[in-house]
Amino acid sequence: MIFGRLSPVLGALIGILAIAAVVALLIAGPSIGLQPAGTFFGLPIISLSNADLKTERFTEPLGPAASAQITLDLGSAPASINSLSDSTNLMDATLTHYGEIDFRARGEQRKTIYLGSKGAVQFGMNPAHWELVRWDIGLSPKIPLGLSIDGGSGRADIDLAGLQLSQLTIDGASGQLKLRLAAGKYLSL
């Protein structure tokens, strides 16, 4: 209404964009976990339902690997990363999440692993359900790891003190990041 009085063309454009956004949200809503929660004056109220909340486990065996390059794209889920104890896995991750996960592992002697969200849209989440979302990731201390962590808006507790790190890259975002490394000297580039 404010822009409509100043410029009718701008007001009409904002109105059309708002309607297009609502229609797109209604069409794409079910695929990103948005479900009708009731109505308000005959209009649907949309919320993220618990029904689309998934808990999945992603593992990659250590096998004959002598080293590994691991990329973790944490997104907005709260996450913890630490070293595995008494495990034959290179990585063992339990993720409670909405949407789809992109997990790729390849190689034998030198393994490459990627773990992240696949096209996840995380707006409009019901705060009551947010406490259920969590990523717990364990990594093997048995071989040297090149580790790249792309932090998001979620809290990340990262304990790398027990790992053999050959390289560490952290790209933090707005989320709180708590990092623990083994005592020693580190080179920053």
TORKOL-525566 format. One record per residue (C-alpha): x, y, z. Coordinates in Angstrom, 2 decimals, m for minus. Example, Ala and Ser with C-alpha at 12.3 -4.5 7.8 and 13.67 -1.06 7.14 Angstrom:
// residues 2
KOLGU       X       Y       Z
KOLGU   12.30   m4.50    7.80
KOLGU   13.67   m1.06    7.14
***
This chain:
// residues 189
KOLGU       X       Y       Z
KOLGU    0.00    0.00    0.00
KOLGU    2.86    2.37    0.79
KOLGU    4.57    1.81   m2.54
KOLGU    1.27    1.72   m4.43
KOLGU    0.61    5.36   m3.56
KOLGU    4.12    6.43   m4.50
KOLGU    4.33    4.36   m7.66
KOLGU    1.39    2.28   m8.92
KOLGU    3.71    0.19  m11.11
KOLGU    6.00   m0.68   m8.17
KOLGU    2.98   m1.49   m5.98
KOLGU    1.56   m3.82   m8.64
KOLGU    4.94   m5.51   m9.09
KOLGU    5.28   m6.14   m5.34
KOLGU    1.73   m7.56   m5.24
KOLGU    2.40   m9.92   m8.16
KOLGU    5.68  m11.10   m6.58
KOLGU    3.95  m11.74   m3.24
KOLGU    1.23  m13.81   m4.92
KOLGU    3.84  m15.74   m6.94
KOLGU    5.79  m16.50   m3.74
KOLGU    2.68  m17.83   m1.99
KOLGU    1.75  m20.02   m4.98
KOLGU    5.34  m21.36   m5.22
KOLGU    5.32  m22.14   m1.50
KOLGU    2.01  m24.01   m1.78
KOLGU    3.28  m26.04   m4.75
KOLGU    6.75  m26.80   m3.36
KOLGU    5.63  m27.07    0.27
KOLGU    5.07  m30.83    0.51
KOLGU    8.50  m31.60   m1.00
KOLGU   10.27  m29.53    1.68
KOLGU    8.19  m30.81    4.57
KOLGU    5.54  m28.11    4.83
KOLGU    2.16  m29.58    5.75
KOLGU   m1.26  m27.98    6.31
KOLGU   m1.78  m27.56   10.06
KOLGU   m5.31  m26.20    9.89
KOLGU   m7.12  m23.18    8.52
KOLGU   m7.50  m19.55    9.47
KOLGU  m10.56  m17.84    7.94
KOLGU  m10.59  m20.58    5.31
KOLGU   m6.91  m20.19    4.38
KOLGU   m4.49  m23.06    5.06
KOLGU   m1.96  m22.61    7.86
KOLGU    1.31  m24.28    6.86
KOLGU    3.82  m25.75    9.31
KOLGU    6.69  m28.20    9.17
KOLGU    5.41  m31.52   10.42
KOLGU    7.28  m34.12   12.40
KOLGU    6.23  m36.70    9.80
KOLGU    8.99  m35.58    7.43
KOLGU   11.67  m35.69   10.13
KOLGU   14.09  m38.52    9.33
KOLGU   16.92  m40.16   11.22
KOLGU   19.46  m41.81    8.95
KOLGU   22.87  m43.34    9.47
KOLGU   25.64  m42.86    6.92
KOLGU   28.82  m44.93    7.23
KOLGU   31.93  m45.51    5.18
KOLGU   34.26  m48.40    6.10
KOLGU   37.94  m47.64    6.59
KOLGU   39.06  m50.63    4.50
KOLGU   42.54  m50.27    2.97
KOLGU   42.51  m46.46    3.07
KOLGU   45.80  m44.75    3.93
KOLGU   44.34  m41.21    3.90
KOLGU   41.08  m39.40    3.31
KOLGU   39.71  m36.04    2.22
KOLGU   36.38  m35.31    3.96
KOLGU   34.05  m32.39    3.23
KOLGU   31.22  m31.65    5.67
KOLGU   28.61  m29.08    4.67
KOLGU   26.77  m28.61    7.96
KOLGU   24.01  m26.23    6.89
KOLGU   21.71  m25.03    9.67
KOLGU   21.44  m28.19   11.76
KOLGU   23.21  m28.30   15.13
KOLGU   26.19  m30.63   14.73
KOLGU   28.84  m32.45   16.71
KOLGU   32.00  m33.86   15.17
KOLGU   34.44  m36.05   17.08
KOLGU   36.78  m39.01   16.75
KOLGU   35.47  m42.57   16.68
KOLGU   36.74  m45.10   19.19
KOLGU   37.04  m48.80   18.44
KOLGU   35.45  m48.57   15.02
KOLGU   36.31  m50.06   11.64
KOLGU   34.61  m47.12    9.92
KOLGU   36.25  m44.07    8.43
KOLGU   33.05  m42.12    9.08
KOLGU   29.93  m42.92   11.04
KOLGU   27.24  m40.23   11.00
KOLGU   23.74  m40.24   12.46
KOLGU   21.66  m37.39   11.07
KOLGU   18.18  m36.35   12.20
KOLGU   17.02  m34.01    9.47
KOLGU   14.38  m32.73    7.07
KOLGU   14.83  m33.01    3.31
KOLGU   17.43  m35.13    1.54
KOLGU   21.09  m35.78    2.36
KOLGU   23.90  m35.83   m0.20
KOLGU   26.41  m38.52    0.85
KOLGU   29.15  m39.51   m1.57
KOLGU   32.19  m41.71   m0.92
KOLGU   34.75  m42.98   m3.39
KOLGU   38.29  m44.30   m3.56
KOLGU   40.21  m47.12   m1.90
KOLGU   43.69  m46.03   m0.77
KOLGU   42.79  m42.33   m0.74
KOLGU   39.13  m41.91    0.12
KOLGU   37.03  m38.85   m0.67
KOLGU   33.81  m38.24    1.24
KOLGU   31.19  m35.50    0.92
KOLGU   28.29  m35.08    3.38
KOLGU   25.75  m32.27    3.11
KOLGU   22.12  m31.38    2.50
KOLGU   20.71  m31.84   m0.98
KOLGU   18.73  m28.78   m1.99
KOLGU   17.30  m28.31    1.50
KOLGU   15.12  m25.30    2.16
KOLGU   14.97  m24.69    5.90
KOLGU   12.68  m21.71    6.35
KOLGU    9.39  m21.79    8.20
KOLGU   10.49  m24.55   10.53
KOLGU    8.38  m25.05   13.63
KOLGU   10.66  m24.09   16.58
KOLGU    9.22  m26.97   18.62
KOLGU   10.64  m29.43   16.05
KOLGU   14.03  m27.72   15.69
KOLGU   15.39  m29.30   18.87
KOLGU   14.94  m32.71   17.21
KOLGU   17.22  m31.88   14.25
KOLGU   20.85  m32.88   14.86
KOLGU   23.93  m34.18   13.04
KOLGU   26.35  m36.42   14.99
KOLGU   29.46  m37.25   12.97
KOLGU   32.32  m39.51   14.03
KOLGU   35.62  m39.72   12.13
KOLGU   38.40  m42.30   12.33
KOLGU   41.60  m41.39   14.20
KOLGU   43.51  m44.21   12.43
KOLGU   44.56  m42.39    9.23
KOLGU   45.53  m38.81    8.23
KOLGU   42.50  m36.72    7.27
KOLGU   42.16  m33.61    5.16
KOLGU   39.03  m32.06    6.64
KOLGU   36.93  m29.25    5.17
KOLGU   34.00  m28.00    7.25
KOLGU   31.49  m25.53    5.87
KOLGU   29.62  m24.25    8.91
KOLGU   26.14  m22.86    8.64
KOLGU   23.73  m21.14   10.97
KOLGU   23.53  m24.08   13.39
KOLGU   25.70  m24.58   16.46
KOLGU   28.72  m26.84   15.86
KOLGU   30.71  m28.60   18.59
KOLGU   33.86  m29.88   16.89
KOLGU   36.39  m31.97   18.85
KOLGU   39.29  m32.88   16.56
KOLGU   41.88  m33.48   19.31
KOLGU   41.94  m37.24   18.73
KOLGU   42.28  m37.09   14.93
KOLGU   45.33  m37.14   12.64
KOLGU   44.76  m33.95   10.67
KOLGU   46.86  m33.34    7.58
KOLGU   44.73  m30.32    6.64
KOLGU   41.84  m28.40    8.19
KOLGU   39.69  m25.76    6.51
KOLGU   36.73  m24.22    8.31
KOLGU   34.38  m21.78    6.61
KOLGU   32.20  m20.50    9.44
KOLGU   28.92  m18.68    9.05
KOLGU   26.51  m17.22   11.59
KOLGU   26.28  m20.32   13.80
KOLGU   28.24  m20.68   17.02
KOLGU   31.35  m22.81   16.51
KOLGU   33.22  m24.52   19.34
KOLGU   36.51  m26.09   18.18
KOLGU   38.95  m28.26   20.10
KOLGU   42.32  m29.22   18.58
KOLGU   45.25  m31.21   19.96
KOLGU   48.07  m29.16   21.47
KOLGU   50.70  m28.18   18.93
KOLGU   51.70  m25.63   16.34
KOLGU   49.46  m24.88   13.38
KOLGU   50.08  m23.05   10.13
KOLGU   47.37  m20.63    9.06
KOLGU   47.09  m19.54    5.44
***
